[in-house]
Each structure stands twice: as C-alpha cells, then as structure tokens.
Amino acid sequence: MSELKSTVLASGLVMPEGPRWHGDKLYVSDIYGKRVVTCDGAGVLTTVADVPNWPSGLGFRGDQLLVTSMLDGQLLALSDDGSLGVLADLSSYADGTNYWGCLINDMAVDGRGNAYIGSYGAGPNHDSTGILLVRPDGTALEVADGIAGANGIIVTPDYSTLIIAELDSDHLTAFDIAEDGTLSNSRVWARVPGATPDGICLDAEGAVWFGSVYTHEFFRVAEGGKVLDHIQLDKCGIAPALGGPNRTTLFLCTAETSKEQLARGEAKGFIEYLEVDVPGAGWP
C-alpha cells in the first residue's frame, strides 16, 4: 500500500460533492452553497447552475448536465440557456425522514443514458435507502433497497456491474446489471473495516477510489477489500473523481466540518488534487 499526498486546488465552497470530469472541466455540486460549479486548472470556480434544494449527484447525457435536487426529489436537466428543468419527479419514491432530511442523493449516468440515483425511504416500509433507475425516456423505478446509506455510485465500462458506497457501513456493494438496466445479485464488493464510504470512482485496473468521510481518508481498493493506496487528510474525505487530459488527475472533494456541523449546513469546502498512475474508467 502506498501513502499519497494531495494539494489544495480551490477553496470557497461550503460542501463539495459529486465531482464529475466532462469535456475539459471538473463539475462539482456545492450542496449547502446551493449551486453547481466548474473548476479550472487554476482553481477558479464558476457557477453554472443554482439549485436551491441542494444539488448532489451529477451526470451527463451527451453534453447535457443532469443534477439531483436532494430536498424535493427532482432530477433536473440544464438547458443551453442556463435554466434547469425537471426531467423526472422522484419524490414519491422517498420520504425524507433520514438524518439529513433528503429524498435523493448521489447519481451515476452511464453511457446508455440510464441514471442510477440513491434514494432515502426505500423498500416496502420506507425504512432503508435504495437505488432508483431513470431511463432515457424519463420512466423511473426502484431497482434496489436495503442499502445502509446510499452514496457514491459507479457503472463499469461494460455495463455489467454497478457498485455503490454504503455510508452507514464499512463496505462497497456490487450488483449485476441486466439488459433492461435493472439490478440483481447484491454482494459485498470490498470491505474496509472502520471506513465510512462516501463518493467513489473507478479506474482502468478495476480498483475503486472512495472517500471515507468521517475518518478523514481516501482509499483505493481492489475487489475483495485489499487497500492499494491511501490518503490521510486533516479534513473530511467526501468524494473523488479521475479526470484531466489523460484522466490521471485524482480530484478530491474535502471539507473542514463534523457530522454534527454538516447536519446544520456548516462546513468549509475544498477541491484537492494529485496525479496517479492508473486512469479513470467507466461512469461517471
């Protein structure tokens, strides 16, 4: 296992989440800042959308940006004129009785246009978190429940596997993806005892980077749980993304805060980065 160090690229955020590299830009949701921003190589932040009910998951269908709106359960799409429209109303699939009062959270949009979104209040008793599938035609259905805090989501390049971080656990969970986008065969993909998995991204060797938000770390793990690389921070490790010209720049969303402060919307957020050897793969 190698120990790595990151450098701060940008500050001035409140709670950065859902980093996505698209085109030549890094896109980030600033949840409590109620906006989506881009970040350039000099660390300059530019607001591209205002989302009053807290943005989180980001993804792209072609070049169109999709955003999850956490408090009202809406999947939004950014138009060319800069306005946001509702692509799918997902509020009926969740109840918002979780710790954060949110209906939906993180998202991965795959190359076929399927959007997988973490939901709160899933299952027949609305007492767990789950995964919603929104297809390109706008139809939605719940495709998994019983998840311990749905967070980061990725889809492998061959569309065969979906991996999700379970925040209220110490592990990542995988599902098989059927031709129609539905999920089956839930299993533990990797367990890191003591970790609190949040955002995740996949690399070309099939390893996953994930932020361990409450233990102030990032891990790179192989299927089965072997830790390959590690980053220790002095702040919360929220979510990673692999981007840059060769997709070998590892961007990290971090924040100076605590679990209790986060519940009050109090944080000081940063984007950090470092170069790694293995490029990103899959979606996002």
C-alpha positions in Angstrom: 0.0 0.0 0.0 1.3 3.4 -0.9 0.7 6.6 1.1 -0.2 9.6 -1.1 -0.4 13.4 -0.6 -2.8 15.9 -2.2 -2.6 19.6 -2.9 -5.5 22.1 -2.5 -6.6 23.4 -5.9 -9.7 25.5 -4.9 -11.5 26.8 -1.8 -14.5 29.0 -1.2 -17.0 26.1 -1.3 -19.3 25.0 1.5 -19.9 21.3 1.0 -18.4 19.9 -2.3 -19.9 16.7 -3.5 -20.4 14.6 -6.7 -17.3 15.6 -8.7 -17.5 14.8 -12.4 -15.0 15.3 -15.2 -16.6 16.2 -18.5 -15.1 17.7 -21.6 -12.2 19.6 -20.2 -13.8 20.7 -16.9 -14.4 19.5 -13.4 -18.0 19.9 -12.3 -18.8 19.9 -8.6 -22.0 20.2 -6.5 -21.7 22.6 -3.6 -24.6 21.2 -1.6 -25.1 23.9 1.1 -23.8 26.6 -1.3 -26.9 25.6 -3.4 -25.0 25.7 -6.7 -23.2 23.6 -9.3 -19.7 24.9 -10.2 -16.9 24.2 -12.6 -13.3 24.3 -11.5 -10.5 25.1 -13.9 -6.8 24.2 -13.7 -6.1 27.4 -11.8 -8.7 26.7 -9.2 -11.2 29.3 -10.4 -14.8 28.4 -9.6 -17.6 29.3 -12.0 -21.3 28.8 -11.1 -23.2 27.0 -13.9 -26.5 26.4 -12.1 -28.3 27.5 -8.9 -30.1 24.6 -7.1 -32.0 25.9 -4.1 -33.0 22.5 -2.8 -29.4 21.2 -2.6 -27.6 19.7 -5.6 -25.7 16.4 -5.1 -25.4 13.8 -7.9 -24.2 15.0 -11.3 -24.0 13.2 -14.6 -24.2 13.8 -18.4 -26.4 12.5 -21.2 -24.3 13.6 -24.1 -23.3 17.1 -23.2 -26.4 17.8 -21.1 -25.8 18.1 -17.4 -28.1 16.3 -15.0 -28.4 17.2 -11.4 -30.2 15.6 -8.4 -32.1 18.1 -6.2 -31.9 16.5 -2.8 -34.7 18.1 -0.7 -37.5 17.9 -3.3 -36.5 14.7 -5.1 -36.2 16.1 -8.5 -33.9 15.0 -11.3 -33.0 18.2 -13.1 -31.5 18.9 -16.6 -29.6 22.0 -17.6 -30.7 23.7 -20.8 -28.5 25.6 -23.2 -29.9 28.9 -21.9 -28.7 28.0 -18.4 -32.1 27.2 -16.9 -32.9 24.0 -15.1 -36.0 21.9 -15.9 -37.5 18.8 -14.2 -36.5 15.6 -16.0 -38.2 13.3 -13.5 -40.1 13.8 -10.3 -38.8 11.1 -7.9 -40.4 12.4 -4.7 -42.9 9.6 -4.4 -40.0 7.0 -4.1 -38.6 8.5 -0.9 -39.8 10.0 2.4 -37.1 12.4 3.6 -37.1 11.0 7.2 -33.4 10.3 7.2 -30.8 12.2 9.2 -30.3 14.9 6.5 -34.0 15.3 5.6 -33.2 14.5 1.9 -35.1 12.5 -0.6 -32.4 11.6 -3.1 -28.6 11.9 -3.2 -25.7 10.7 -5.4 -26.0 9.6 -9.1 -24.2 7.9 -11.9 -25.3 8.3 -15.5 -24.0 5.6 -17.8 -23.1 5.7 -21.5 -26.6 4.4 -22.4 -28.3 7.3 -20.7 -29.5 5.4 -17.6 -29.4 7.4 -14.4 -28.9 5.5 -11.1 -29.8 7.6 -8.1 -29.5 6.9 -4.4 -32.9 7.4 -2.6 -33.9 7.7 1.1 -37.0 5.9 2.4 -36.8 2.9 0.1 -38.4 -0.5 0.5 -41.9 -1.6 1.5 -41.6 0.0 4.9 -39.7 3.1 3.6 -37.1 2.5 6.3 -33.9 1.9 4.2 -32.1 3.6 1.4 -32.1 2.3 -2.2 -31.4 2.9 -5.9 -33.7 4.4 -8.4 -33.3 3.9 -12.2 -34.4 6.7 -14.5 -34.3 5.6 -18.1 -33.7 7.9 -21.1 -37.5 8.1 -21.7 -38.0 9.5 -18.2 -39.6 6.5 -16.7 -38.4 5.6 -13.2 -38.5 2.6 -10.9 -36.8 1.4 -7.7 -34.2 -1.2 -8.5 -32.7 -1.9 -5.1 -33.4 -1.3 -1.4 -32.0 -2.4 1.9 -28.8 -0.3 1.5 -27.1 1.2 4.5 -26.9 4.8 3.4 -26.8 5.0 -0.4 -24.0 7.2 -1.5 -21.4 7.1 -4.4 -22.4 5.1 -7.4 -20.4 3.9 -10.5 -21.1 1.7 -13.5 -18.3 -0.4 -15.1 -17.3 0.2 -18.7 -19.0 -2.9 -20.0 -22.3 -2.0 -18.3 -22.3 -5.3 -16.4 -21.8 -4.1 -12.8 -23.0 -1.3 -10.6 -21.0 -0.5 -7.4 -22.4 1.7 -4.6 -20.9 3.0 -1.4 -22.9 2.3 1.8 -22.2 5.3 4.1 -23.6 3.7 7.2 -21.4 0.6 6.8 -17.7 -0.2 6.1 -18.2 -1.6 2.6 -19.0 -1.2 -1.0 -21.7 -3.3 -2.6 -22.0 -4.5 -6.2 -25.0 -5.5 -8.3 -25.3 -7.2 -11.7 -26.9 -5.0 -14.4 -29.4 -6.6 -16.7 -30.0 -5.5 -20.3 -33.0 -3.5 -19.2 -30.9 -1.7 -16.6 -32.4 -3.5 -13.5 -30.2 -4.8 -10.8 -29.7 -8.2 -9.1 -27.2 -10.4 -7.2 -26.3 -7.9 -4.4 -23.0 -8.7 -2.8 -20.2 -7.1 -0.8 -17.6 -5.9 -3.3 -15.0 -4.6 -0.8 -14.9 -4.1 3.0 -12.5 -1.8 4.7 -13.1 -2.1 8.5 -13.6 1.3 10.2 -14.2 3.2 7.0 -17.3 5.3 6.2 -17.6 5.1 2.4 -19.0 8.2 0.6 -18.2 9.2 -3.0 -16.5 6.7 -5.3 -14.8 6.4 -8.8 -13.4 3.6 -10.8 -10.0 3.2 -12.5 -8.8 1.2 -15.5 -7.5 -1.6 -13.3 -10.9 -2.2 -11.8 -10.0 -0.6 -8.5 -12.2 1.9 -6.7 -11.2 5.1 -5.0 -13.6 6.1 -2.2 -13.8 8.9 0.3 -14.1 7.8 4.0 -15.9 10.9 5.0 -15.8 10.7 8.8 -12.4 9.1 9.2 -10.7 11.8 7.0 -9.3 9.4 4.4 -9.4 8.3 0.8 -8.8 4.7 -0.1 -8.1 2.9 -3.4 -9.3 -0.7 -3.0 -9.4 -3.8 -5.2 -12.4 -6.1 -5.3 -12.3 -8.2 -2.1 -11.0 -5.3 0.0 -7.3 -5.1 -0.4 -6.2 -1.5 0.1 -3.8 -0.4 -2.7 -3.4 3.3 -2.0 -4.3 5.6 0.9 -4.5 9.3 1.5 -4.8 10.6 5.1 -6.3 14.1 5.5 -6.9 16.6 8.3 -10.5 17.1 7.0 -13.4 15.1 5.8 -12.8 13.0 2.7 -16.0 13.3 0.7 -15.8 12.2 -2.9 -13.1 11.6 -5.7 -13.1 11.9 -9.5 -10.5 10.9 -12.0 -10.1 13.5 -14.8 -7.7 15.7 -16.5 -6.4 15.3 -20.1 -5.3 11.7 -19.5 -7.9 11.0 -16.8 -5.0 10.5 -14.3 -5.7 13.6 -12.1 -7.4 12.5 -9.0 -9.7 15.3 -7.7 -10.8 15.1 -4.1 -13.8 16.9 -2.5 -12.9 17.7 1.1 -14.4 19.8 3.9 -13.4 21.1 7.3 -16.5 20.1 9.4 -18.0 17.4 11.6 -21.1 15.2 11.3 -23.0 17.4 13.6 -21.9 20.6 11.8 -22.9 19.0 8.5 -26.4 18.5 9.8 -26.6 22.2 10.3 -25.1 23.1 6.9 -21.8 24.3 8.4 -18.6 23.4 6.5 -15.7 24.9 4.7 -15.1 23.0 1.4 -12.1 22.4 -0.8 -11.1 20.7 -4.1 -7.7 19.0 -3.8 -5.8 17.0 -6.4 -2.8 14.7 -7.2 -1.5 12.8 -10.1 -1.9 9.0 -10.1 -0.7 6.2 -12.4 -3.9 4.5 -13.3 -6.5 6.5 -15.3 -10.2 6.6 -14.7 -12.7 4.2 -16.3 -16.5 3.6 -16.5 -19.2 6.0 -15.4 -19.1 8.6 -14.1 
